[in-house]
Amino acid sequence: MSTQTQDATVEFTRTAPRAGVIGLGMIGGAVAVGLARSGRTPAVYDIRPDASAGLAGVPAPATSPAQVARDSDVVLLAVVDADQARQVLCADDGVLSAAHSGLIVVLLSTVAVPVVYELAQTCAKKGVALLDCGVTQAVPNGLVAILGGDDATVASAMPVLSDFANDVVHCGPLGAGMATKIARNIITYGTWRAVHEAAMVVESAGVDPAKLITVVEDADPGGTTLFSWLRNQLAAEEGTRKMVPQVRRLMDKDLAAAQELASKSAISVPLVDAARANGAETLAIPQKESHE
């Protein structure tokens, strides 16, 4: 075997399976750059012909989603919503029009879980497998892929996934990745609302909200408080169970004080109200299942 042939064989082994990215926005652009940086230069497509400009190592967009599918084994869809995903997959020049043996579609867009099942069925009619893969940016650790799908398809797509994501978390079967990404977003947006209400309350008391940021970050620089009670619930230890009445009293007392402070300035704090009203449910520790 010639040196040139050996080099070509090594390069094919290193880059197979071939990757494609459709949608070069914030997430898709980061995915494409990550793949290129790893030596797995993707075929790409975006409705903007100059979308790859400024994306290091990313080539000019192909002429259609179909062309990306022809040049790829794993196509990553990073479009805005469910309607765009349907269009990219099912249009006359869409991905499925160029379906070939072994093609895998990985849906990066955040959509409702039933849409994941719908798109998977659409793909299956063309012999194409689909994985759902929420992607989130974690500073400073890069991209995290939140994956749902069957083990065999996941294994086939893993070389591509691990080339753009610093961490790939396989959450379970089809739909599990999307459900986990949606749950993660609940925490993000719910926390923003909690901070908004806290900032309004503290400002009404004459305190600069920047001081609140300092206090929280200094008291819990690692952010361990966020999941502290969930970890207790998952452990379901007897010692934690005994803590519930005391923690419940403290929670009710503190949230009542927050409501009182907010009411003095006629500030609406629906998240505080909900947290107090549902405190018992929030703190409940499940009974451990018996396996006898």
C-alpha positions in Angstrom: 0.0 0.0 0.0 1.4 3.4 -1.0 2.1 6.1 1.6 -0.6 8.3 -0.1 -3.2 5.5 0.2 -2.2 4.9 3.9 -2.6 8.5 4.6 -6.0 8.6 3.0 -7.1 5.5 5.0 -5.9 7.1 8.2 -7.8 10.3 7.4 -11.0 8.5 6.5 -10.8 6.4 9.8 -10.2 9.6 11.8 -13.1 11.6 10.3 -15.7 8.9 9.7 -18.6 9.1 10.2 -19.0 12.3 8.1 -20.8 15.2 9.9 -23.2 17.8 8.6 -24.7 20.8 10.4 -27.8 22.6 9.2 -28.4 26.0 10.8 -25.3 28.1 11.8 -26.8 30.3 14.5 -25.4 30.5 18.0 -25.6 26.7 18.7 -25.1 25.4 15.2 -22.2 27.7 14.6 -20.5 26.6 17.8 -21.1 22.9 16.9 -19.7 23.4 13.4 -16.6 25.2 14.7 -16.1 22.5 17.4 -16.3 19.7 14.7 -13.8 21.6 12.4 -11.4 22.1 15.3 -11.5 18.4 16.0 -10.6 17.6 12.4 -14.1 16.5 11.4 -14.9 19.4 9.1 -18.7 19.3 8.5 -20.7 20.0 5.5 -23.0 22.9 6.4 -26.1 24.7 5.2 -27.9 27.8 6.3 -30.4 30.0 4.5 -27.9 32.8 4.8 -25.2 32.3 2.1 -22.6 34.0 4.2 -23.5 32.2 7.5 -20.1 30.5 7.8 -18.1 33.7 7.4 -16.1 34.2 10.6 -16.6 30.6 11.8 -13.1 29.2 12.0 -12.5 26.2 9.8 -16.1 25.9 8.6 -16.6 25.7 4.8 -19.0 27.7 2.7 -22.6 26.5 3.0 -23.9 23.8 0.6 -26.6 24.6 -1.9 -29.3 22.7 0.0 -30.1 20.4 3.1 -30.2 17.5 0.6 -26.6 18.2 -0.4 -25.5 18.1 3.3 -27.3 14.8 3.7 -25.5 13.3 0.7 -22.2 14.4 2.1 -22.8 13.3 5.7 -23.5 10.2 7.8 -24.7 12.3 10.9 -26.7 15.4 10.2 -27.1 17.8 13.1 -30.2 20.1 12.9 -29.8 23.3 14.7 -32.8 25.3 13.4 -35.0 27.6 15.4 -38.2 25.6 15.9 -40.4 22.6 15.0 -41.7 24.1 11.8 -38.2 24.8 10.5 -37.1 21.2 11.4 -40.1 19.8 9.4 -39.2 22.1 6.5 -35.5 21.1 6.5 -36.3 17.4 6.7 -39.3 17.2 4.3 -38.9 19.8 1.6 -38.2 18.7 -2.0 -34.5 19.5 -1.4 -34.6 18.5 2.3 -32.5 16.0 4.2 -34.9 13.1 3.7 -34.9 13.6 -0.1 -31.3 12.4 0.0 -31.7 9.7 2.6 -29.1 6.9 2.4 -28.3 3.8 4.3 -27.0 4.5 7.8 -28.0 8.2 7.8 -28.7 9.6 11.3 -30.4 12.9 12.1 -29.6 14.5 15.4 -32.2 17.2 16.4 -30.4 20.0 18.4 -33.4 22.4 18.4 -35.5 22.6 21.5 -39.0 21.4 20.7 -41.9 19.8 22.5 -41.3 16.1 23.2 -44.2 14.9 21.0 -42.5 16.7 18.1 -39.5 14.5 18.7 -41.6 11.4 18.2 -43.3 12.9 15.2 -40.0 13.7 13.5 -38.6 10.3 14.4 -41.6 8.6 12.7 -41.1 10.8 9.6 -37.4 9.9 9.4 -38.1 6.2 9.9 -40.3 6.1 6.8 -37.1 6.9 4.8 -35.0 4.5 6.8 -33.3 7.3 8.8 -32.7 7.2 12.5 -33.3 10.2 14.7 -31.7 11.2 18.0 -32.9 14.2 20.2 -30.0 16.2 21.6 -30.5 19.4 23.5 -27.3 21.4 23.5 -26.4 23.9 26.2 -23.3 26.1 26.6 -21.6 25.7 29.9 -19.0 28.3 30.9 -16.1 27.6 30.9 -16.6 24.0 29.9 -17.9 24.4 26.3 -20.9 22.5 25.0 -22.9 19.8 26.8 -25.0 17.4 24.6 -28.2 16.2 26.3 -29.0 13.0 24.4 -32.0 10.7 23.9 -32.2 7.7 21.7 -31.5 4.0 21.4 -28.1 2.6 22.4 -27.1 1.4 18.9 -27.8 4.7 17.2 -26.1 6.7 20.0 -23.0 4.5 19.6 -23.0 5.2 15.8 -23.3 9.0 16.3 -21.0 9.2 19.3 -17.8 10.0 17.3 -19.5 13.1 15.9 -21.2 14.1 19.2 -18.0 13.8 21.3 -16.1 15.9 18.7 -18.2 19.0 19.4 -19.3 18.5 23.0 -17.1 18.4 26.1 -19.7 16.2 27.7 -22.3 13.9 26.2 -25.0 12.8 28.7 -27.2 10.0 27.3 -30.4 10.5 29.4 -32.4 7.5 28.0 -34.5 6.5 25.0 -35.9 8.8 22.4 -37.4 12.0 23.9 -35.3 11.7 27.1 -32.7 14.2 26.0 -35.3 16.8 25.0 -37.2 16.3 28.3 -34.0 16.9 30.2 -33.2 20.0 28.2 -36.7 21.4 28.8 -36.3 20.7 32.5 -32.9 22.4 32.5 -34.6 25.4 30.9 -37.2 25.5 33.7 -34.4 25.9 36.1 -32.8 28.7 34.1 -36.0 30.7 33.5 -37.4 30.0 37.0 -34.1 31.1 38.6 -34.2 34.3 36.5 -37.7 35.0 37.9 -36.6 34.2 41.5 -33.7 36.6 41.1 -36.0 39.2 39.6 -38.4 39.0 42.6 -35.5 39.1 45.1 -34.0 42.1 43.4 -37.3 44.0 43.5 -37.8 43.2 47.2 -34.2 44.1 48.2 -34.3 47.4 46.2 -37.6 48.3 47.9 -35.7 48.1 51.2 -33.2 50.6 49.9 -30.5 48.1 49.0 -28.5 48.2 45.8 -29.3 44.9 44.0 -25.6 44.6 43.2 -25.1 43.9 46.9 -27.5 40.9 46.6 -25.3 39.5 43.8 -22.2 39.9 46.0 -23.8 38.2 49.0 -25.1 35.2 47.0 -21.8 34.7 45.1 -19.7 35.0 48.2 -21.9 32.7 50.3 -22.2 30.0 47.6 -19.4 30.5 45.0 -19.9 27.0 43.6 -23.6 27.2 43.3 -24.2 24.0 45.4 -27.3 25.4 47.0 -29.3 25.0 43.8 -29.5 21.2 43.9 -28.9 20.7 47.6 -32.4 19.6 48.5 -32.9 17.6 45.3 -29.8 15.6 46.3 -31.4 15.0 49.7 -34.6 13.8 48.0 -32.7 11.4 45.7 -30.7 10.0 48.6 -34.0 9.6 50.6 -32.0 9.0 53.8 -33.7 8.8 57.2 -31.7 11.6 58.6 -32.9 13.9 55.8 -36.5 12.8 56.3 -36.3 13.9 60.0 -35.1 17.3 58.9 -38.2 18.0 56.8 -40.4 19.5 59.6 -37.7 21.9 60.8 -36.8 22.9 57.2 -40.5 23.4 56.4 -40.9 25.8 59.4 -37.8 27.8 58.3 -39.0 27.9 54.7 -42.5 29.1 55.7 -41.1 31.7 58.1 -38.6 33.1 55.6 -41.0 33.2 52.7 -43.7 34.9 54.9 -41.1 37.6 55.7 -40.4 38.0 52.0 -44.2 38.4 51.3 -44.5 41.0 54.0 -41.6 43.0 52.7 -42.9 42.8 49.2 -46.4 43.9 50.2 -45.1 47.1 51.8 -44.1 48.3 48.4 -47.0 46.6 46.5 -44.5 44.3 44.7 -45.9 41.2 43.1 -44.0 38.0 44.0 -45.9 35.1 42.4 -42.9 32.8 42.6 -42.5 33.5 46.4 -46.2 32.9 46.8 -46.1 29.6 45.0 -43.0 28.5 46.9 -44.7 29.1 50.2 -48.0 27.6 49.2 -46.3 24.4 47.9 -43.6 24.1 50.5 -44.6 20.7 51.8 -44.6 19.2 48.3 -41.2 20.8 47.5 -39.6 19.3 50.6 -41.3 15.9 50.5 -38.8 12.9 50.7 -40.0 9.8 48.8 -40.0 6.5 50.6 -37.3 4.1 49.5 -38.6 1.2 47.5 -38.3 -2.2 49.0 -36.6 -4.8 46.9 -37.2 -7.7 49.3 
